[in-house]
């Protein structure tokens, strides 16, 4: 299912009363229930199945040589003016492809305005960045490089710099049909190709979805029922990546208007930020666009309280009345989304 189909399926189940927490808890947590013909349970599980292939755009298809070049560029600090920051400085595999900081740090240790988002599963993402200002990974790849407050490297200067490194032209030639010329488009295409290979692996939740009943705890199963029922998390965190790729004001009490800067005329875009995916979420603290919530427990508390009331607040935001046990169950479910991924191997930088 694509993200729209997933949202429609879950919305239909809720509308028909199938996604009540009590019913889902029974269907998922009790052995044998889902095998006795609960069609709505089958539909809901299908909405979270992992895809079988990775989408690469027609104008930038995958090749091994291009992905290799992209990986080298991604980890090369020479893409920054200071020679100290690479893409991996803010999107580090050791921090689930984030940086573990409340807010990113750019050139000359400048603190940025927002938290560094993960690039995990970005191959499927739409409208990138917290405010959606980039449409494609190719566009996004160049943005931080040339931004003065981030890597502070004008692209013309970067092209000259890379062209003077003896090892780079052969890598570009291998990636682009023998053409060794280094251009900004090729840099973007290579980095984007590599980023599309950064995919979370199979998590305990995935094994449970496929029928391994003991793959996740009873608490996590109850949490999944809550996620799709009483807590209504799936209204925004839908599909196998657990994001609708849309923008919502969830009532955080800061002054950043997010998507509203580009759409000042749309009330609901004020203070709206992109719904982050939840894969490997327990490795990605602190949370939210401003890094203001240190733990998953604090995130659940925020949603339970309903957020700051204002005209732009998402219609899905309202006090939930969760019990302490329900909060623990939701956290247990989110923890079941973390995969045990292979370490990223070191790449030799060209000289």
C-alpha positions in Angstrom: 0.0 0.0 0.0 1.1 3.6 -0.6 0.8 6.2 2.0 -2.6 7.4 0.7 -4.0 3.9 0.5 -2.8 3.2 4.1 -4.4 6.3 5.5 -7.7 5.5 3.7 -7.6 1.9 5.0 -7.0 2.9 8.6 -9.5 5.8 8.3 -12.2 3.4 7.0 -11.5 0.9 9.8 -11.9 3.7 12.4 -15.0 5.0 10.7 -16.6 1.5 10.8 -15.7 1.1 14.5 -13.2 -1.7 13.7 -10.2 0.2 15.2 -11.5 0.6 18.7 -8.8 -0.2 21.2 -10.7 -3.0 22.9 -11.4 -4.8 19.7 -7.8 -4.4 18.4 -6.4 -5.5 21.7 -8.4 -8.7 21.6 -7.6 -9.4 18.0 -3.9 -8.8 18.3 -3.0 -9.9 21.8 -5.1 -13.1 22.1 -3.6 -16.1 20.3 -5.8 -17.4 17.4 -8.3 -14.5 17.3 -6.9 -13.0 14.1 -6.9 -16.4 12.4 -10.7 -16.8 12.9 -11.6 -14.5 10.1 -11.2 -10.9 11.5 -10.9 -9.3 8.1 -10.4 -5.8 9.5 -7.3 -7.1 11.4 -5.8 -8.5 8.2 -6.4 -5.1 6.4 -4.8 -3.2 9.2 -1.8 -5.4 9.4 -1.4 -5.1 5.6 -1.2 -1.3 6.0 2.1 -1.8 7.8 3.9 -4.3 5.7 7.3 -3.4 4.4 7.8 -2.7 0.7 9.6 -5.2 -1.5 11.7 -2.7 -3.5 13.3 0.7 -3.2 12.0 3.6 -5.4 14.6 5.3 -7.5 13.6 8.1 -9.9 13.8 7.5 -13.6 16.1 10.5 -14.1 18.5 9.1 -11.4 18.4 5.3 -11.5 20.4 3.2 -9.1 23.9 2.0 -10.0 26.4 0.5 -7.7 29.1 2.9 -8.8 26.9 5.9 -8.2 25.9 4.7 -4.8 29.6 4.2 -3.9 30.5 7.7 -5.0 27.5 9.1 -3.1 28.7 7.3 0.1 32.2 8.7 -0.3 30.8 12.2 -0.8 28.4 11.8 2.1 31.3 11.0 4.6 33.8 13.5 3.2 34.3 16.5 5.4 36.0 18.3 2.5 32.5 19.1 1.2 32.4 21.8 3.9 34.4 25.0 3.9 36.0 24.2 7.2 37.0 20.7 6.1 35.5 19.5 9.4 31.8 18.8 8.6 30.3 16.1 6.3 26.7 15.1 5.7 27.3 12.5 8.3 28.1 15.1 10.9 24.4 15.8 11.3 23.1 12.5 9.9 25.2 10.0 11.6 24.6 6.2 11.4 25.6 5.9 15.1 22.5 8.1 16.0 20.0 6.4 13.7 21.1 8.8 11.0 20.6 11.9 13.1 23.1 13.6 15.5 21.7 13.1 19.0 21.5 16.9 19.6 18.4 19.0 20.4 19.4 21.3 17.5 21.9 20.8 14.7 25.3 22.5 14.7 26.7 24.1 11.5 29.7 26.0 10.4 31.9 27.6 13.1 29.8 25.7 15.8 26.7 27.7 14.9 23.6 26.3 16.5 20.9 25.8 14.0 17.2 26.5 14.6 15.9 22.9 14.4 16.8 19.4 15.1 18.7 17.4 12.4 16.1 15.0 10.9 17.1 11.4 10.2 17.6 10.3 6.6 16.4 6.8 7.4 14.0 5.5 4.7 14.2 8.9 2.9 13.8 7.0 -0.4 10.0 7.1 0.1 9.8 10.6 1.6 7.8 13.4 0.1 8.5 17.1 0.7 11.8 16.9 2.6 13.0 18.9 5.7 10.9 19.8 8.7 9.2 22.5 6.6 9.0 20.6 3.3 11.0 23.2 1.3 12.8 20.5 -0.9 10.8 18.3 -3.2 13.5 15.7 -3.9 16.6 14.2 -2.2 18.7 15.6 -5.1 17.6 19.1 -4.1 18.0 18.5 -0.4 21.5 17.1 -0.8 22.9 20.4 -2.0 21.0 22.7 0.4 23.0 22.1 3.6 26.3 22.1 1.6 25.9 25.6 0.3 23.9 27.0 3.3 26.2 29.6 5.1 25.1 28.5 8.6 25.6 24.8 7.8 28.5 23.5 5.6 29.1 27.0 4.1 30.5 25.7 0.8 29.5 27.5 -2.4 28.9 24.9 -5.1 31.3 26.5 -7.6 34.0 26.4 -5.0 33.2 22.8 -4.1 33.4 21.7 -7.8 36.9 23.3 -8.1 37.9 21.7 -4.8 36.8 18.1 -5.7 38.3 18.4 -9.2 41.7 19.0 -7.7 41.5 15.8 -5.7 43.1 13.2 -7.9 40.9 10.3 -6.8 37.5 12.0 -7.5 37.3 12.3 -11.4 37.7 8.5 -11.9 34.9 7.9 -9.4 32.6 10.4 -11.2 33.6 8.7 -14.5 32.6 5.3 -13.2 29.3 6.6 -11.9 28.3 8.6 -14.9 29.1 6.6 -18.0 32.7 7.6 -18.4 32.1 11.3 -18.0 34.6 12.5 -15.4 33.4 16.1 -15.2 32.3 17.1 -11.7 29.1 19.1 -11.6 26.6 20.0 -8.9 24.0 17.9 -10.5 26.2 14.8 -10.4 27.1 15.5 -6.8 23.5 15.8 -5.9 22.5 12.6 -7.8 25.3 10.6 -6.2 24.5 11.6 -2.6 20.8 11.1 -3.2 21.4 7.7 -4.6 23.4 6.7 -1.5 20.8 8.1 0.8 18.1 6.0 -0.9 20.0 2.9 0.2 19.8 3.9 3.9 16.9 1.7 4.9 15.9 0.4 8.3 16.0 -3.4 8.6 13.4 -5.8 9.7 12.3 -5.0 13.3 10.5 -7.3 15.8 7.2 -5.5 14.8 7.7 -6.7 11.2 8.2 -10.3 12.3 5.0 -10.0 14.3 3.1 -8.5 11.3 4.2 -11.6 9.3 2.8 -13.9 11.9 5.5 -14.5 14.6 3.2 -14.1 17.5 5.9 -13.8 20.2 8.1 -11.4 18.3 6.8 -8.4 20.4 5.6 -8.3 23.9 2.0 -8.3 25.0 2.6 -4.7 26.1 3.7 -3.7 22.6 0.7 -5.4 21.1 -1.6 -3.5 23.4 0.4 -0.4 22.4 -0.3 -1.1 18.7 -4.0 -1.3 19.5 -3.8 2.0 21.2 -1.7 3.5 18.4 -4.5 2.7 16.0 -7.4 3.2 18.4 -7.7 5.4 21.4 -4.5 7.3 21.0 -5.2 7.9 17.2 -1.4 8.1 16.5 -2.0 6.4 13.1 -4.0 9.4 11.9 -0.6 10.9 11.1 1.9 8.2 11.7 0.6 5.8 9.0 2.1 3.1 6.8 5.2 1.0 7.2 7.4 4.1 7.8 4.8 5.5 10.2 4.4 8.9 8.6 1.8 10.5 6.3 4.5 12.8 4.8 2.3 15.7 5.7 2.5 18.7 8.1 0.7 19.3 11.3 0.8 21.8 14.2 1.0 19.5 17.3 1.0 22.3 19.8 4.6 22.7 20.8 5.0 26.0 22.7 7.6 27.6 20.5 7.5 30.5 18.0 8.8 28.7 14.9 5.9 28.7 12.4 7.5 26.0 10.2 5.5 25.3 7.0 3.6 28.5 7.6 6.5 30.6 6.4 5.8 29.3 2.9 2.1 29.3 3.2 1.1 32.3 5.4 -2.4 32.3 4.0 -3.2 28.8 5.2 -4.1 28.7 8.9 -3.4 25.1 9.5 0.1 25.4 8.1 1.1 27.8 10.9 3.4 26.0 13.4 3.1 22.9 11.2 6.0 20.5 10.8 6.5 17.3 8.9 5.4 14.1 10.6 8.6 12.1 11.3 8.7 8.4 10.6 9.0 6.2 13.7 11.4 3.5 12.6 14.3 3.1 15.0 12.7 6.0 17.0 14.1 4.9 20.4 17.6 5.6 19.0 16.8 9.1 17.9 16.3 11.2 21.1 15.7 14.0 21.7 12.5 14.4 19.8 10.4 17.0 17.8 11.6 19.6 15.4 13.1 21.7 18.3 14.5 18.8 20.3 12.4 19.8 23.2 11.3 16.4 24.4 14.0 14.2 25.8 12.3 10.8 26.0 9.5 8.8 24.3 7.7 9.0 27.6 7.7 12.8 27.3 6.4 12.6 23.8 3.5 10.4 24.9 2.7 12.8 27.7 2.7 15.7 25.2 0.1 14.0 23.0 -1.9 12.9 26.0 -2.2 16.5 27.2 -3.2 17.7 23.7 -0.7 20.4 23.1 -1.0 24.2 23.2 -4.4 25.3 22.1 -4.3 27.8 19.1 -6.2 28.2 15.9 -3.7 26.3 13.8 -3.6 23.3 16.1 -4.2 20.0 14.2 -7.7 18.7 14.4 -6.3 15.4 15.6 -4.8 17.0 18.7 -6.9 16.8 21.9 -6.4 15.3 25.4 -6.4 11.5 25.3 -6.9 10.5 28.9 -4.3 7.7 28.8 -3.6 5.7 31.8 0.0 5.1 33.0 -0.2 1.5 31.7 -1.4 2.7 28.3 1.5 5.1 28.1 3.9 2.4 28.9 2.3 0.2 26.2 2.6 2.9 23.6 6.3 3.3 24.4 6.8 -0.5 24.2 5.2 -0.6 20.8 7.4 2.2 19.5 10.5 0.3 20.8 9.4 -2.7 18.8 10.0 -0.7 15.6 13.8 -0.7 16.0 15.8 -2.9 13.8 19.2 -4.4 14.5 21.0 -3.0 11.5 24.5 -3.8 10.2 27.2 -1.3 11.1 28.1 1.1 8.3 31.6 0.2 7.0 34.3 2.9 6.8 34.9 4.3 3.3 38.4 5.3 2.1 38.3 8.9 1.0 40.0 9.7 -2.3 43.3 11.7 -2.3 
